[in-house]
Amino acid sequence: MSPAGRPALRLATPVGTPDLRPDLVRLCAGEPVALDKVSMIAFVNSAYAGLDPDIHPDQYTLAELALERFHSHVGTNRRTKGERATGIASDLSRYVIPFAVELAASRPAGRRGIAHLRVQQAEVLQAILCGDHDLPAATVAGDRLRRRAITCLWLTLADAARVCSEGETGLRRAMAAGRLTSSTDRQGQELIFAADLRAAGLLAEPDRPHGLAMGTAAAIIKLLGSAIDRGRDLGAAVVGSYATLQAVEPLTSHRKRPKHTGPRPYTGLRDIVGACTLLTATSQLATWLMRLVGLHIGEAYGIFVADFADDGTTAWLVVSTQGGTISLARDEDGRFVPASAKDHTKTTGSRRRVPICRPLADLIAEYIRIFHADPVTGQVNKGARLIAGLRSEDTSGSDALRANIESAFQQRQSAGLAIDFDPHDLRAGLITDLRNSHVDKRVAEWYVGHAAPKSVHDGYDLGPPQEQLEAVAEAIGALVEKELDRTDLRVPTIKSEQWGRSTRRGRVRDLLCAELRATGWLIARTAETSPGTVCVPPLDSAEVGDLDAADLAHRAGVSLGTARRWMRQGELPAREVAWGDRVLWMTRPADVDVFLAARAGASVDDLASELGLTYAQVWALLVELRLSTTHRKGTPIRLAPADVAALRAEVDRRADAGLQVLLVAAAAQRLNLPPTPSAPSCGRACYRQRRHPIAPGTAMSPSPASKSSLPPTPTTRSLNAMRACPADLSLPAFVSGRQGLTCPR
């Protein structure tokens, strides 16, 4: 496939009329277009006339239909909200459009339209998503360049050299030899089609699996089917039925992320208390809201001070909005704009007013008194968000909370004090408690926001009576008192909030810290000075033994910025210490020992490099040996020394087995048989008829689960060759060494 002189798929506008099509539209039409960055949401917000009605629908390409359907469905008809629009844009730009453009480019001119699409071609996307087929070339290039795949369909020479397996020299050599040709865009810039790099064998292919879970893959395949249906609706003569396109369960060795097996672990209230010792007061409140009311993180950050009401007998929370992160919302004109909050909940049933237990009500009241009441007049700011914003007023915070909670549980797990944890387990813990307390299912669903009408009759259900909901709050309060033997949910902590200087709390930071210390919520540190005093540096910092960021960086062998990030994000137990007008991060040597020990395990990347294997081979071998691979999401998979030893022993065992195997061609040479296709055939006949016994440990037919995990030893090469070419069959080495071997033929 060569893009040299590749014409545009068609003339989209009459001659003499300026072509004002957006770059995205021209890209999907097959034109060479260089895009450094692109915003699918900006395209949705812009005016787009759609596909040219003067062109026969049969000539519309799959990529053009996918883009047009995205604009009409999300933009013109406003059928989705911001979160779903972002997800569709991501799936289109990473998978669907690169696949469709590369598919059209591989077809002959005149047969690139939707009318010439066949079911077999569309099924390739199924294989891509489950990891059985290579990713689109543009997706591979985008991952290496850290850009969106749709911007890497056409590459500049500089970008092409960065994704070329032979570098710039190999790229120039291939172009000079005619193996690779280039095209020019409207500005005369020389571009390389990413798929042509792969066709020339020059694309640096990834060695990691990319198979997606069935739910994720099904959503992407649905986008493909919607684009095909759009072409049929416009009048195209679509051939075949594409309703059979379905997601395929990826093989274990092809999965991008390990599959979660078994039920999630139960996170008890004592586990929450243990984690709260490493969380700030603000993070503690958010954690208890999710654990005792069953709120999503977005719902917890969408509650305002005015949404809390307490008459002294029963306290109530109104859940009607979401916040905590910057998301997309529609403005008055229907366009997507960034918003710090949403005026709706995740589902209709999530909008609710629920009573809360007394311990949580007291915690909220104390938090409001400290963070939302005027220190002089005592007036409460009811228009503020309940969970105070840190860097800016009443915005964001959910991402930091998620990282802090995960880090707190990870630290306690490394010390053997807690269990594996996922933030959504807080909601699961409450639902489990309600079920164990024999709360009526209908009442429990209303309380946690799972109420969903399953029939017309259910749609008229206005919810359980107030008395039944109050009984749920009382049951939760009784459970808190029983498990914790107390009703005060405040957990003394050494962690304090880092307020932005422009926030109202940042200007009274010292007063807030003093109030938290006075109530016992914030633990005073012996090495910390009182606000406003001049701190004289100690004569010998080793008297205390604490390490600052520089000491930690030196001991761990990392940069100073990495050490500070470990401390600030809570990956390592650390505390702030006032040093005059400065605040330093300090950590204890014992905590550093535990932290570094947890990071000492070899990662999958390290083992792959050491053993000469690919990431996928090591991962498949781990799964086959059933070794532990539990790790925090977004962090490298690290193995315990015992698991590393077991993995190395298995690789050595297979390497030893490989020494007992020879290619049939080599065996024929030893036996003075003619090096022709007849010799391997005879050798194969001898082997299959078992003229000679098979040596124990000779892995001639590995199990399907182990094929991808075999190291590149002679055994692996012979097995791969046996599957690929019958002329390269392999025999046990001891067979070829025996005298008097005769061929039955």
C-alpha positions in Angstrom: 0.0 0.0 0.0 1.5 3.3 -1.0 0.0 6.7 -0.5 2.1 8.3 -3.2 -0.2 10.1 -5.5 -3.1 8.8 -3.6 -6.0 11.0 -4.7 -8.7 12.2 -2.5 -11.6 9.8 -2.3 -13.8 12.2 -4.2 -14.4 15.9 -4.9 -16.5 17.0 -2.0 -17.3 20.5 -3.4 -17.9 21.8 -6.9 -14.9 23.1 -8.8 -14.2 26.8 -8.0 -15.9 26.7 -4.6 -13.5 27.0 -1.7 -13.3 23.9 0.4 -14.2 25.0 3.9 -14.4 21.5 5.4 -12.9 21.0 8.8 -9.6 19.1 9.0 -11.3 16.2 10.7 -13.7 15.8 7.8 -11.0 15.9 5.2 -9.0 13.4 7.3 -11.9 10.9 7.4 -12.3 11.4 3.6 -8.7 10.1 3.1 -6.8 13.3 2.5 -3.3 13.8 4.0 -3.8 16.1 7.0 -1.3 16.8 9.7 -2.9 17.3 13.1 -0.8 18.1 16.2 -3.9 18.0 18.4 -7.6 17.7 17.9 -10.7 18.2 20.1 -13.7 16.1 19.2 -15.8 18.1 21.6 -14.8 21.3 19.8 -15.9 19.7 16.6 -19.3 18.9 18.1 -19.7 22.5 19.3 -18.9 23.8 15.9 -21.2 24.2 12.9 -21.1 21.3 10.5 -23.4 20.9 7.5 -23.0 17.1 7.4 -22.2 14.9 4.4 -22.7 16.3 1.0 -26.2 15.2 -0.2 -25.1 15.5 -3.9 -22.8 12.5 -3.4 -24.3 9.0 -3.6 -24.5 7.5 -0.1 -22.7 4.4 -1.3 -19.6 6.4 -1.7 -19.5 7.6 1.9 -16.7 6.0 3.8 -17.1 4.3 7.2 -14.9 7.0 8.8 -17.0 9.8 7.4 -20.2 8.2 8.6 -18.8 7.6 12.1 -17.8 11.3 12.3 -21.1 12.6 10.9 -23.1 10.4 13.2 -21.1 11.6 16.2 -21.8 15.2 15.4 -25.5 14.7 14.7 -26.1 12.4 17.7 -24.1 14.4 20.3 -24.1 17.9 18.8 -27.2 18.5 16.7 -29.6 16.3 18.5 -28.0 16.6 22.0 -28.7 12.9 22.9 -25.9 12.6 25.4 -24.5 14.3 28.4 -20.9 15.4 29.0 -19.5 12.2 30.4 -20.9 10.0 27.7 -19.8 12.5 25.0 -16.3 12.4 26.3 -16.3 8.6 26.2 -17.6 8.4 22.7 -15.1 10.9 21.5 -12.3 8.9 23.1 -13.4 5.6 21.6 -13.9 7.1 18.1 -10.5 8.8 18.0 -8.6 5.8 19.4 -10.2 2.8 17.7 -13.1 3.4 15.3 -11.9 6.2 13.1 -8.2 5.0 12.8 -9.5 1.5 11.9 -12.0 2.9 9.4 -9.5 5.2 7.7 -6.8 2.5 7.4 -9.4 0.0 6.1 -10.5 2.4 3.4 -6.9 3.2 2.4 -6.2 -0.5 1.9 -9.0 -0.9 -0.5 -8.8 -0.2 -4.3 -10.0 3.2 -5.5 -13.7 3.1 -6.2 -14.3 0.4 -3.5 -13.8 2.4 -0.4 -17.4 3.4 0.3 -19.8 1.9 2.8 -21.5 -0.1 0.0 -18.3 -2.1 -0.4 -17.8 -2.9 3.3 -18.1 -6.6 4.1 -18.9 -8.3 7.5 -15.5 -10.0 7.4 -13.7 -6.6 7.3 -15.8 -5.2 10.2 -15.1 -8.3 12.3 -11.4 -7.3 12.3 -12.3 -4.7 14.9 -13.6 -7.4 17.1 -10.2 -9.2 16.9 -8.4 -5.9 17.6 -10.5 -5.1 20.7 -10.0 -8.6 22.2 -6.3 -8.5 21.6 -6.1 -11.1 18.9 -5.2 -8.6 16.1 -2.7 -5.7 16.0 -4.0 -2.3 17.0 -4.4 0.2 14.1 -1.0 1.7 13.1 -2.2 5.1 14.1 -3.1 3.9 17.5 0.4 2.4 18.0 2.0 5.6 16.8 -0.2 7.7 19.1 0.8 5.6 22.1 4.5 6.1 21.4 4.1 9.8 20.7 1.7 10.3 23.6 -1.0 11.8 21.3 -4.4 10.8 20.2 -4.4 8.1 17.6 -6.5 10.2 15.2 -3.7 12.8 15.0 -1.2 10.1 14.0 -2.9 8.8 10.9 -0.5 11.0 9.0 2.9 11.7 10.5 5.5 14.3 9.7 8.9 12.9 8.9 10.2 13.8 12.4 7.3 11.9 14.0 7.6 9.0 11.7 11.3 8.7 12.6 10.3 8.5 16.3 7.9 5.6 15.8 10.2 3.8 13.2 11.9 0.7 14.5 15.0 1.6 12.6 15.0 5.3 13.5 15.5 8.2 11.1 18.3 6.4 9.2 16.1 3.4 8.5 13.2 5.7 7.5 15.4 7.6 5.0 16.8 4.3 3.6 13.3 2.9 3.0 12.2 6.0 1.3 15.3 6.0 -1.0 14.7 2.4 -1.8 11.1 2.9 -2.7 9.7 0.7 0.1 8.1 3.7 1.7 6.6 6.8 -0.1 5.2 10.0 1.2 2.4 12.4 0.4 2.0 16.1 0.8 -0.8 18.1 2.4 -2.3 21.3 1.2 0.6 23.3 2.6 3.1 21.2 0.8 4.3 19.4 4.0 5.6 15.9 3.5 3.7 13.3 5.4 3.9 9.5 6.0 0.8 7.3 6.3 1.2 5.4 9.6 -0.2 2.2 8.0 2.5 2.4 5.3 5.2 2.2 8.0 3.6 -1.1 9.2 3.4 -2.4 5.7 7.1 -1.7 5.2 7.9 -3.5 8.5 9.2 -0.3 10.0 6.6 0.5 12.7 7.8 -0.1 16.2 5.1 -2.5 17.4 4.2 -2.7 21.1 5.0 -5.8 23.1 2.2 -5.4 25.6 -1.3 -6.9 25.3 -4.2 -4.6 24.5 -7.3 -6.7 24.9 -10.3 -4.9 26.5 -12.9 -6.2 28.8 -16.1 -7.3 27.1 -18.2 -4.3 28.4 -15.7 -1.8 27.1 -15.3 -3.6 23.7 -19.1 -3.9 23.3 -19.5 -0.1 23.6 -16.9 0.5 20.9 -18.5 -2.1 18.6 -21.8 -0.4 19.1 -20.3 2.8 17.7 -19.2 0.9 14.6 -22.7 -0.5 14.2 -24.3 2.9 14.6 -22.1 4.3 11.9 -23.1 1.5 9.5 -26.8 2.0 10.4 -26.4 5.7 9.7 -25.2 4.9 6.2 -28.1 2.6 5.7 -30.5 5.3 6.9 -29.0 7.8 4.4 -29.8 5.4 1.6 -26.6 3.4 1.1 -26.9 -0.2 -0.1 -25.2 -1.8 2.8 -24.3 -5.5 2.2 -24.8 -8.0 5.0 -26.1 -7.9 8.5 -23.8 -6.4 11.2 -26.0 -7.3 14.1 -23.8 -10.3 14.8 -20.9 -8.1 15.7 -20.3 -8.7 19.4 -17.5 -8.3 21.9 -15.2 -11.3 22.4 -13.8 -12.3 25.7 -10.0 -11.7 25.5 -7.6 -14.5 26.3 -5.9 -14.1 29.7 -2.5 -13.4 28.0 -4.1 -10.8 25.7 -5.8 -8.7 28.4 -4.7 -5.2 28.8 -5.5 -5.3 32.5 -5.9 -8.4 34.7 -9.5 -9.6 35.2 -10.9 -9.2 38.6 -11.9 -12.6 39.9 -14.0 -13.4 42.9 -15.9 -11.0 45.2 -14.4 -7.7 46.4 -13.0 -7.8 49.9 -15.3 -6.3 52.6 -14.0 -3.0 54.0 -15.1 -2.8 57.7 -15.4 0.3 59.8 -12.2 -0.5 61.7 -10.4 -0.5 58.4 -11.7 3.0 57.6 -10.6 4.2 61.0 -7.1 2.8 60.4 -6.9 4.6 57.0 -8.2 7.9 58.4 -5.0 8.2 60.6 -3.3 9.0 57.3 -6.1 11.3 55.9 -6.8 15.0 56.6 -10.0 16.1 58.3 -11.5 17.0 54.9 -10.7 13.6 53.4 -12.0 11.8 56.5 -15.4 13.5 56.1 -15.6 12.5 52.4 -14.7 8.9 53.3 -17.3 8.6 56.0 -20.0 10.1 53.7 -19.2 7.4 51.1 -19.1 4.6 53.7 -22.1 5.5 55.9 -24.5 6.9 53.2 -23.3 5.0 50.2 -22.5 8.1 48.1 -20.4 8.1 45.0 -17.4 10.4 45.1 -19.1 12.9 42.8 -22.2 12.9 45.0 -20.1 13.5 48.1 -18.5 16.5 46.5 -21.9 17.8 45.2 -23.4 18.3 48.6 -23.6 21.9 49.9 -23.8 23.1 53.5 -27.5 24.0 52.9 -28.2 20.3 52.0 -27.5 19.3 55.6 -30.3 19.8 58.1 -30.4 18.7 61.7 -33.4 19.3 64.1 -31.6 17.6 67.0 -33.5 14.4 66.6 -33.0 13.4 62.9 -30.4 14.7 60.5 -31.0 14.7 56.7 -28.9 15.0 53.6 -30.1 16.1 50.2 -28.3 14.4 47.3 -29.1 16.2 44.1 -25.9 17.3 42.4 -22.4 16.1 41.7 -19.0 17.8 41.8 -15.4 17.3 42.6 -14.0 17.3 39.1 -14.1 19.5 36.0 -16.6 17.9 33.5 -18.6 19.0 30.5 -22.1 20.5 30.7 -24.3 22.1 28.1 -24.7 25.9 28.2 -27.9 27.8 27.1 -27.0 27.3 23.5 -26.5 23.5 23.9 -22.7 23.6 23.5 -20.4 21.7 25.9 -18.5 23.9 28.3 -16.3 23.0 31.3 -18.2 23.0 34.6 -17.1 22.4 38.2 -20.5 20.8 39.1 -23.4 19.0 37.6 -27.0 19.9 38.4 -28.0 16.2 38.3 -27.1 12.9 39.8 -25.8 9.8 38.0 -29.3 8.4 37.6 -32.8 9.6 38.4 -33.0 7.2 41.3 -29.8 8.7 42.8 -31.6 11.9 43.6 -32.8 11.5 47.1 -33.2 12.9 50.6 -32.1 10.5 53.3 -31.6 10.5 57.0 -28.1 9.9 58.4 -26.9 8.3 61.5 -26.1 10.5 64.6 -22.3 9.9 64.6 -22.1 11.2 61.0 -24.4 14.1 61.7 -22.2 15.2 64.6 -19.1 14.9 62.4 -20.7 17.1 59.7 -21.8 19.7 62.3 -18.2 19.9 63.7 -16.7 20.2 60.3 -19.1 23.0 59.4 -18.3 24.8 62.7 -14.5 24.7 61.9 -14.4 25.2 58.2 -17.6 27.1 57.2 -18.5 29.3 60.2 -17.1 32.8 60.6 -14.6 32.7 63.5 -15.9 36.0 64.9 -19.7 36.0 64.2 -20.2 32.3 64.0 -22.4 32.8 60.8 -22.4 29.7 58.6 -21.8 30.1 54.9 -24.7 27.8 53.6 -23.9 28.5 50.0 -20.5 26.8 50.2 -19.8 23.2 49.2 -19.8 21.0 52.3 -16.4 19.4 51.4 -14.2 22.5 51.3 -12.1 23.1 48.2 -8.4 23.0 48.8 -6.6 24.8 45.9 -9.6 26.8 44.8 -13.0 27.5 46.3 -15.6 24.8 46.0 -14.1 23.1 43.0 -12.4 19.8 42.2 -10.9 17.6 44.9 -12.2 14.1 44.0 -9.1 12.9 42.1 -6.9 13.9 45.1 -9.3 12.2 47.5 -9.2 9.0 45.5 -5.4 9.0 45.4 -5.2 9.8 49.1 -7.6 7.0 50.1 -5.9 4.4 47.9 -2.5 5.5 49.3 -3.6 5.3 52.9 -4.9 1.7 52.4 -1.8 0.8 50.4 0.5 2.0 53.2 -1.4 0.1 55.9 -1.5 -3.0 53.6 2.3 -2.8 53.2 2.6 -2.9 57.0 0.2 -5.8 57.2 -2.6 -3.8 58.8 -5.3 -3.7 56.1 -6.6 -5.3 53.0 -6.6 -4.6 49.3 -8.8 -1.6 48.6 -10.7 0.1 45.8 -12.6 3.4 46.5 -15.9 1.9 45.3 -15.6 -0.7 48.1 -16.9 2.0 50.5 -20.3 1.9 48.8 -20.2 -1.9 48.6 -19.5 -2.0 52.4 -22.6 -0.1 53.3 -24.8 -2.2 51.0 -23.3 -5.4 52.6 -24.1 -4.0 56.1 -27.7 -3.2 55.1 -28.2 -6.7 53.7 -26.6 -8.3 56.8 -28.9 -6.2 59.0 -31.9 -7.6 57.1 -33.0 -4.2 55.8 -35.8 -4.5 53.3 -34.4 -4.5 49.7 -36.7 -1.7 48.5 -35.8 0.5 51.4 -32.1 -0.2 51.0 -32.2 0.6 47.2 -33.9 4.0 48.0 -31.3 4.8 50.7 -28.2 4.2 48.5 -29.8 5.6 45.3 -30.3 2.4 43.4 -34.1 2.8 43.0 -34.9 2.2 39.3 -38.4 1.6 37.9 -38.5 -1.8 36.3 -42.1 -1.4 35.0 -44.8 1.2 34.5 -46.2 0.4 37.9 -42.8 0.9 39.6 -42.6 4.3 38.0 -45.4 5.5 40.2 -43.6 4.4 43.4 -42.7 7.6 45.4 -40.5 5.7 47.9 -40.7 4.2 51.3 -42.2 6.1 54.3 -39.9 8.3 56.3 -40.0 6.0 59.3 -38.5 3.1 57.4 -35.6 5.3 56.1 -35.0 6.6 59.6 -34.8 3.0 60.8 -32.0 2.5 58.3 -30.0 5.4 59.8 -30.5 4.1 63.3 -29.3 0.7 62.2 -26.1 2.2 60.7 -25.6 4.2 63.9 -25.9 1.1 66.1 -23.5 -0.7 63.8 -20.9 2.1 64.2 -21.2 2.1 68.0 -21.0 -1.7 68.1 -17.9 -2.1 65.9 -16.0 1.0 67.0 -17.2 1.2 70.6 -17.6 4.9 70.2 -19.7 7.5 68.4 -17.1 10.1 67.6 -15.9 9.5 64.0 -13.1 12.0 64.2 -9.8 10.2 63.9 -6.6 12.0 65.2 -4.3 12.5 62.3 -0.9 14.0 61.5 -2.2 15.1 58.0 -3.3 18.7 57.5 -4.9 20.3 54.4 -2.8 22.3 52.0 -5.0 25.3 51.3 -4.5 27.5 48.2 -3.3 31.0 49.1 -6.2 32.6 47.2 -8.8 30.7 49.2 -10.5 32.1 52.3 -9.2 29.2 54.4 -5.7 29.7 53.1 -5.7 33.2 54.7 -6.6 31.7 58.1 -4.6 28.5 57.8 -2.9 28.9 61.2 -6.2 29.5 62.9 -7.7 26.4 61.4 -4.8 24.2 62.4 -4.9 25.6 65.9 -8.7 24.8 66.1 -8.1 21.3 64.8 -5.4 20.7 67.4 -7.6 22.1 70.2 -10.3 19.6 69.3 -7.8 16.7 69.1 -8.5 16.1 65.4 -5.0 17.2 64.4 -2.1 15.7 66.3 0.6 18.2 67.4 4.2 17.2 66.5 7.1 17.5 68.9 9.3 18.9 66.2 6.8 21.5 65.2 6.8 25.1 66.4 3.8 27.1 67.2 2.5 29.5 64.6 4.3 32.8 64.5 7.4 31.8 66.5 10.9 31.8 65.1 12.4 28.3 64.8 16.1 27.9 65.5 17.5 25.0 63.5 18.7 22.2 65.8 22.4 21.6 66.1 22.2 18.0 65.0 19.2 16.9 62.9 20.2 13.3 63.6 18.9 13.7 67.2 15.4 13.2 65.9 16.3 11.0 63.0 13.5 12.1 60.7 14.3 12.4 57.0 13.3 15.4 54.8 12.7 15.2 51.0 16.4 15.5 50.2 17.4 12.8 52.6 14.7 10.5 51.2 15.8 11.2 47.6 19.4 10.3 48.4 18.4 7.1 50.2 16.0 5.9 47.6 18.1 6.9 44.7 15.4 9.1 43.1 15.1 12.7 42.2 14.1 15.3 44.7 10.8 15.9 42.9 9.9 12.2 43.1 10.6 12.2 46.8 8.4 15.2 47.4 5.6 13.6 45.4 5.8 10.5 47.5 5.3 12.6 50.6 2.7 15.0 49.4 0.5 12.5 47.7 0.6 10.2 50.7 2.4 7.3 49.1 4.8 7.4 52.0 3.7 8.3 55.6 5.0 11.9 56.1 4.1 14.9 58.0 4.5 18.7 57.7 6.8 20.4 60.1 6.9 24.2 60.6 10.4 25.6 60.1 10.1 29.3 60.7 7.9 30.6 57.9 8.4 27.5 55.9 6.8 24.1 56.0 8.9 21.0 55.5 7.8 17.4 54.8 9.4 14.9 57.2 9.2 11.1 57.4 10.4 8.5 59.9 13.2 6.1 59.0 10.9 3.1 60.0 8.3 4.3 57.5 10.9 4.7 54.8 12.1 1.1 55.4 8.6 -0.3 55.0 7.9 1.8 51.9 11.2 0.9 50.1 10.8 -2.7 51.0 7.3 -2.7 49.3 8.9 -1.2 46.2 11.9 -3.5 46.2 10.1 -6.2 44.3 11.0 -6.6 40.6 8.4 -5.3 38.1 7.1 -7.2 35.1 9.1 -4.9 32.9 12.3 -5.6 34.8 11.8 -9.3 34.5 11.0 -9.1 30.8 14.2 -7.2 30.1 16.3 -9.6 32.3 14.9 -12.8 30.7 14.8 -11.5 27.2 11.0 -11.9 27.0 8.2 -9.6 26.1 5.8 -8.1 28.6 3.0 -10.3 27.3 5.1 -13.5 27.7 6.0 -12.7 31.3 2.4 -11.7 32.1 1.0 -14.9 30.6 3.6 -17.0 32.5 2.5 -15.3 35.8 -1.1 -16.2 35.1 -0.2 -19.7 34.2 1.8 -20.2 37.4 -1.0 -18.4 39.4 1.5 -16.0 41.0 0.2 -13.0 42.9 -0.2 -9.8 40.8 -2.2 -7.6 43.1 -1.1 -3.9 42.7 -2.5 -0.5 42.9 -4.1 0.7 39.7 -1.8 2.8 37.6 1.4 1.5 39.2 3.8 -1.1 38.0 3.2 -4.7 38.9 5.8 -5.8 41.4 6.4 -9.3 42.6 7.6 -10.7 45.8 11.1 -12.4 45.8 9.5 -15.9 46.1 7.4 -15.2 43.0 10.4 -13.9 41.1 12.4 -17.0 42.0 9.5 -19.3 40.9 9.3 -17.4 37.6 13.0 -17.7 36.9 13.0 -21.4 37.8 10.2 -22.1 35.3 12.0 -20.2 32.6 15.2 -22.2 33.3 13.2 -25.5 33.3 11.8 -24.6 29.8 15.3 -23.6 28.6 16.7 -27.0 29.7 13.8 -28.7 27.9 14.8 -26.7 24.8 18.3 -28.2 24.8 16.7 -31.6 24.1 15.0 -30.5 20.9 16.4 -30.1 17.4 14.9 -28.8 14.2 14.1 -31.6 11.8 16.4 -30.1 9.2 19.3 -30.3 11.7 18.4 -33.8 12.6 18.3 -34.8 8.9 21.7 -33.4 8.4 23.1 -35.5 11.3 21.5 -38.6 9.8 22.8 -37.9 6.3 19.3 -37.5 5.0 18.7 -35.3 1.9 17.9 -31.7 2.9 14.7 -31.7 0.9 11.1 -31.4 1.9 10.9 -35.2 1.9 13.3 -35.5 4.8 11.1 -33.4 7.2 8.1 -35.3 6.0 9.8 -38.6 6.8 11.0 -37.3 10.1 7.5 -36.2 10.9 6.2 -39.7 10.0 8.8 -41.3 12.2 7.9 -39.0 15.1 4.2 -39.3 14.8 4.4 -43.1 14.5 6.5 -43.1 17.7 9.2 -45.2 16.2 11.3 -43.9 19.2 10.1 -43.0 22.7 9.6 -39.3 23.6 12.0 -38.1 26.3 10.3 -36.9 29.5 10.1 -33.1 29.7 10.2 -32.6 25.9 7.6 -29.9 25.4 6.4 -30.6 21.8 2.8 -29.7 22.4 2.4 -27.1 25.1 -1.0 -26.3 26.5 -2.8 -23.4 24.9 -2.3 -21.3 28.1 1.5 -21.7 27.9 2.2 -21.0 24.2 2.5 -17.3 24.5 4.5 -17.5 27.7 7.3 -19.7 26.4 10.7 -18.0 26.3 12.5 -17.7 23.0 14.6 -20.8 23.6 15.2 -23.4 20.9 12.1 -25.1 22.1 10.0 -22.0 21.5 11.5 -21.4 18.1 10.9 -25.0 17.0 7.3 -24.9 18.3 6.6 -21.7 16.5 8.2 -23.0 13.4 6.2 -26.2 13.6 3.0 -24.2 13.6 4.1 -21.9 10.8 6.1 -24.1 8.4 6.0 -28.0 8.2 9.5 -27.9 6.7 11.0 -26.8 10.1 9.6 -29.5 12.4 11.6 -30.4 15.5 12.7 -33.7 17.0 14.1 -34.6 20.4 17.9 -34.4 20.3 18.4 -37.9 21.5 16.4 -39.3 18.5 18.7 -37.8 15.9 21.7 -39.1 17.8 20.6 -42.7 17.6 22.3 -44.9 14.9 20.4 -46.9 12.4 17.5 -44.5 12.1 15.8 -45.3 8.8 13.0 -43.6 7.1 9.9 -45.7 6.5 9.5 -44.0 3.1 
